[in-house]
């Protein structure tokens, strides 16, 4: 079992969202007293007013948006190689996004043509607890390492305490996988507290956990939430 993540759970980053007594209209504080992703009674208002879903590649874009996202990721990969001193030649400028590249107009309003995050919250569709079904959300102001710490802690809790099967754990691993390149870019110096390169650590964690559930990394990248059939109204009886 990944002991490092278990240890990190006891020292949460500032900014964890938790249950609070504030009303939806007055709740503004990203700070809390308990380290966990949460699903509180007022999440609906918080999540749907200023939220963007995660994993973003699978839940934010339309098909045209996914193609543009792939171009952006290719550009980022070249930039990372250049930052390491490699000669990569001319790096192409990826295209800007349009409204139709997003699955919802609200995502376009929050992100715009350069897909710059302006949301206040990050939501995790497909990761709801079975008990209440509320949408888990987190503060969008976390850095990549804080977000990975939250996801990994939530993943372990659902795996060990809730007994989730592999299919329910898959979106959490998919979210962690999406964070790995950014962790390797921004958080791969040796952590002074844990003595680990956190980008490398989480890359190994995702690979190990995926393998234990019979997933490949491509399986994680291909995850999509289950399609819920629309409810039909009751047919009127003929006179």
Secondary structure, DSSP 8 states (H G I E B T S, - for coil): --HHHHHHTTS--TT-----S--TTT------SS-S-B--TTHHHHHHHSEEESSHHHHTB-HHHHHHHHHHHHHHHHHHHHHTT-------------GGGBSSHHHHHHHTTTT----SEEE-TT---TTT----EEETT--HHHHHHHHHHHHHHHHHTS---HHHHHHHHHHHHHHHHHHHHHS-S--TTT-S-HHHHHHHHHHHHHHHTT--HHHHHT-----------------
